[in-house]
Amino acid sequence: MTESVVRTVDKNAERWRWLLYVAMVIAGVLLTFVDARARQKAAEDTAFRKLIDGYCEAWSTGTADASAKFYAQDDGLVFYDVAPFAYHSWKEYHDGVQTAILDNAASIKLTAGKDLRVTRRGMIAWTTVPMHLAEKTKDGKMIELDLRYTGIWEKRGASWVLVHEHLSTPLAGS
């Protein structure tokens, strides 16, 4: 081979080595980004699992006061429950659930299912999870309900608070 051919081959080999190096760096950066996003999602899921479990524990105390810390206190927020249909502020929700359900309960237990889904967009997140309510009324009746739960959360300062929620129960036989 002539010297000019050797130089051309060396230049091409050098270009390919450089291109391979750049491709490997880009792949490493992408893998790092994907791993960081997966870790962030896992941390968010864990944080919301703790939040939902604390929410259930608070409602299981039998007093709406224990649940207040999970809710935004703004007027005009709407909360849908199994009974009655809707509340239009935290105060209305607090008083209504306390009177309609909690005051009549000898014991109450709210449990979140395992299938918690969390979706977050900036300072807003929504959660869906099946729940189970077991209530023993003061007159001795047992009430068991499977519930569908959707919560809309807003990050305010360091805390997530509910700005809307929707509880429903499937129709009998479905």
TORBA-211941 format. One record per residue (C-alpha): x, y negated, z; residue number from 1. Coordinates in nm, 3 decimals. Layout:
N
east:X; north:Y; up:Z; nr:NUM
...
//
This chain:
174
east:0.000; north:0.000; up:0.000; nr:1
east:0.109; north:-0.349; up:-0.064; nr:2
east:0.158; north:-0.603; up:0.209; nr:3
east:-0.146; north:-0.808; up:0.101; nr:4
east:-0.368; north:-0.498; up:0.114; nr:5
east:-0.239; north:-0.417; up:0.464; nr:6
east:-0.310; north:-0.773; up:0.580; nr:7
east:-0.662; north:-0.758; up:0.435; nr:8
east:-0.727; north:-0.424; up:0.609; nr:9
east:-0.591; north:-0.563; up:0.937; nr:10
east:-0.813; north:-0.874; up:0.908; nr:11
east:-1.121; north:-0.662; up:0.839; nr:12
east:-1.038; north:-0.431; up:1.129; nr:13
east:-0.990; north:-0.734; up:1.355; nr:14
east:-1.326; north:-0.879; up:1.246; nr:15
east:-1.501; north:-0.548; up:1.317; nr:16
east:-1.335; north:-0.522; up:1.660; nr:17
east:-1.445; north:-0.879; up:1.738; nr:18
east:-1.799; north:-0.806; up:1.616; nr:19
east:-1.812; north:-0.488; up:1.826; nr:20
east:-1.689; north:-0.682; up:2.130; nr:21
east:-1.958; north:-0.952; up:2.083; nr:22
east:-2.228; north:-0.685; up:2.036; nr:23
east:-2.118; north:-0.511; up:2.357; nr:24
east:-2.127; north:-0.839; up:2.550; nr:25
east:-2.478; north:-0.917; up:2.420; nr:26
east:-2.596; north:-0.564; up:2.509; nr:27
east:-2.451; north:-0.602; up:2.860; nr:28
east:-2.624; north:-0.935; up:2.911; nr:29
east:-2.957; north:-0.792; up:2.790; nr:30
east:-2.928; north:-0.491; up:3.019; nr:31
east:-2.848; north:-0.718; up:3.312; nr:32
east:-3.153; north:-0.933; up:3.233; nr:33
east:-3.382; north:-0.630; up:3.202; nr:34
east:-3.250; north:-0.489; up:3.531; nr:35
east:-3.294; north:-0.824; up:3.710; nr:36
east:-3.653; north:-0.855; up:3.582; nr:37
east:-3.733; north:-0.499; up:3.693; nr:38
east:-3.593; north:-0.571; up:4.040; nr:39
east:-3.793; north:-0.896; up:4.062; nr:40
east:-4.115; north:-0.713; up:3.962; nr:41
east:-4.048; north:-0.441; up:4.221; nr:42
east:-3.990; north:-0.707; up:4.489; nr:43
east:-4.313; north:-0.887; up:4.393; nr:44
east:-4.508; north:-0.560; up:4.402; nr:45
east:-4.367; north:-0.483; up:4.748; nr:46
east:-4.451; north:-0.834; up:4.873; nr:47
east:-4.809; north:-0.811; up:4.746; nr:48
east:-4.849; north:-0.461; up:4.892; nr:49
east:-4.757; north:-0.608; up:5.232; nr:50
east:-4.996; north:-0.898; up:5.170; nr:51
east:-5.287; north:-0.669; up:5.075; nr:52
east:-5.222; north:-0.434; up:5.368; nr:53
east:-5.212; north:-0.734; up:5.606; nr:54
east:-5.535; north:-0.863; up:5.450; nr:55
east:-5.703; north:-0.525; up:5.517; nr:56
east:-5.571; north:-0.516; up:5.874; nr:57
east:-5.705; north:-0.867; up:5.937; nr:58
east:-6.055; north:-0.783; up:5.812; nr:59
east:-6.043; north:-0.458; up:6.015; nr:60
east:-6.020; north:-0.660; up:6.338; nr:61
east:-6.392; north:-0.734; up:6.310; nr:62
east:-6.349; north:-1.112; up:6.307; nr:63
east:-6.330; north:-1.342; up:6.007; nr:64
east:-6.093; north:-1.569; up:6.204; nr:65
east:-5.814; north:-1.313; up:6.166; nr:66
east:-5.846; north:-1.330; up:5.785; nr:67
east:-5.838; north:-1.710; up:5.755; nr:68
east:-5.463; north:-1.724; up:5.695; nr:69
east:-5.507; north:-1.539; up:5.366; nr:70
east:-5.747; north:-1.797; up:5.219; nr:71
east:-5.714; north:-2.145; up:5.075; nr:72
east:-5.942; north:-2.372; up:5.277; nr:73
east:-6.040; north:-2.604; up:4.987; nr:74
east:-6.405; north:-2.690; up:4.936; nr:75
east:-6.563; north:-2.556; up:4.621; nr:76
east:-6.367; north:-2.231; up:4.596; nr:77
east:-6.588; north:-1.933; up:4.509; nr:78
east:-6.564; north:-1.592; up:4.674; nr:79
east:-6.781; north:-1.301; up:4.558; nr:80
east:-6.863; north:-1.032; up:4.812; nr:81
east:-7.084; north:-0.723; up:4.817; nr:82
east:-7.347; north:-0.906; up:5.024; nr:83
east:-7.462; north:-1.172; up:4.982; nr:84
east:-7.364; north:-1.252; up:4.626; nr:85
east:-7.138; north:-1.559; up:4.654; nr:86
east:-6.983; north:-1.808; up:4.892; nr:87
east:-6.870; north:-2.157; up:4.785; nr:88
east:-6.598; north:-2.235; up:5.039; nr:89
east:-6.387; north:-2.055; up:5.296; nr:90
east:-6.606; north:-2.192; up:5.577; nr:91
east:-6.920; north:-2.057; up:5.409; nr:92
east:-6.747; north:-1.724; up:5.344; nr:93
east:-6.617; north:-1.702; up:5.700; nr:94
east:-6.956; north:-1.777; up:5.857; nr:95
east:-7.153; north:-1.560; up:5.614; nr:96
east:-6.941; north:-1.246; up:5.643; nr:97
east:-6.913; north:-1.287; up:6.019; nr:98
east:-7.293; north:-1.305; up:6.053; nr:99
east:-7.400; north:-1.059; up:5.782; nr:100
east:-7.142; north:-0.786; up:5.839; nr:101
east:-6.892; north:-0.827; up:6.120; nr:102
east:-7.132; north:-0.925; up:6.402; nr:103
east:-7.328; north:-0.604; up:6.336; nr:104
east:-7.023; north:-0.377; up:6.337; nr:105
east:-6.908; north:-0.174; up:6.635; nr:106
east:-6.596; north:-0.092; up:6.432; nr:107
east:-6.480; north:-0.162; up:6.081; nr:108
east:-6.186; north:-0.037; up:5.876; nr:109
east:-6.082; north:-0.171; up:5.537; nr:110
east:-5.814; north:0.024; up:5.352; nr:111
east:-5.645; north:-0.058; up:5.022; nr:112
east:-5.587; north:0.222; up:4.774; nr:113
east:-5.253; north:0.310; up:4.618; nr:114
east:-5.334; north:0.176; up:4.271; nr:115
east:-5.238; north:-0.188; up:4.336; nr:116
east:-5.176; north:-0.391; up:4.021; nr:117
east:-5.005; north:-0.731; up:4.039; nr:118
east:-4.977; north:-0.978; up:3.752; nr:119
east:-4.799; north:-1.307; up:3.805; nr:120
east:-4.778; north:-1.620; up:3.595; nr:121
east:-4.576; north:-1.887; up:3.773; nr:122
east:-4.756; north:-2.000; up:4.088; nr:123
east:-5.067; north:-1.786; up:4.017; nr:124
east:-5.100; north:-1.411; up:4.063; nr:125
east:-5.390; north:-1.176; up:4.045; nr:126
east:-5.422; north:-0.841; up:4.213; nr:127
east:-5.657; north:-0.551; up:4.158; nr:128
east:-5.686; north:-0.255; up:4.388; nr:129
east:-5.954; north:-0.007; up:4.493; nr:130
east:-6.049; north:-0.032; up:4.859; nr:131
east:-6.248; north:0.173; up:5.106; nr:132
east:-6.467; north:0.028; up:5.380; nr:133
east:-6.573; north:0.240; up:5.676; nr:134
east:-6.808; north:0.069; up:5.921; nr:135
east:-6.983; north:0.196; up:6.229; nr:136
east:-7.272; north:-0.036; up:6.307; nr:137
east:-7.376; north:-0.127; up:6.660; nr:138
east:-7.683; north:0.097; up:6.622; nr:139
east:-7.457; north:0.397; up:6.541; nr:140
east:-7.494; north:0.418; up:6.161; nr:141
east:-7.189; north:0.498; up:5.953; nr:142
east:-7.146; north:0.306; up:5.629; nr:143
east:-6.882; north:0.415; up:5.378; nr:144
east:-6.823; north:0.211; up:5.064; nr:145
east:-6.571; north:0.236; up:4.785; nr:146
east:-6.493; north:-0.114; up:4.663; nr:147
east:-6.330; north:-0.273; up:4.363; nr:148
east:-6.117; north:-0.570; up:4.463; nr:149
east:-5.974; north:-0.853; up:4.255; nr:150
east:-5.788; north:-1.138; up:4.423; nr:151
east:-5.660; north:-1.456; up:4.261; nr:152
east:-5.364; north:-1.588; up:4.461; nr:153
east:-5.190; north:-1.925; up:4.446; nr:154
east:-4.843; north:-1.987; up:4.584; nr:155
east:-4.856; north:-2.284; up:4.819; nr:156
east:-4.524; north:-2.359; up:4.980; nr:157
east:-4.380; north:-2.028; up:5.094; nr:158
east:-4.719; north:-1.853; up:5.119; nr:159
east:-4.960; north:-1.690; up:4.881; nr:160
east:-5.327; north:-1.771; up:4.952; nr:161
east:-5.649; north:-1.652; up:4.794; nr:162
east:-5.827; north:-1.912; up:4.583; nr:163
east:-6.084; north:-1.663; up:4.454; nr:164
east:-6.175; north:-1.304; up:4.517; nr:165
east:-6.429; north:-1.060; up:4.389; nr:166
east:-6.545; north:-0.751; up:4.577; nr:167
east:-6.794; north:-0.513; up:4.422; nr:168
east:-6.912; north:-0.160; up:4.466; nr:169
east:-7.011; north:0.083; up:4.193; nr:170
east:-7.380; north:0.160; up:4.152; nr:171
east:-7.494; north:0.477; up:4.327; nr:172
east:-7.424; north:0.783; up:4.113; nr:173
east:-7.155; north:0.624; up:3.899; nr:174
//
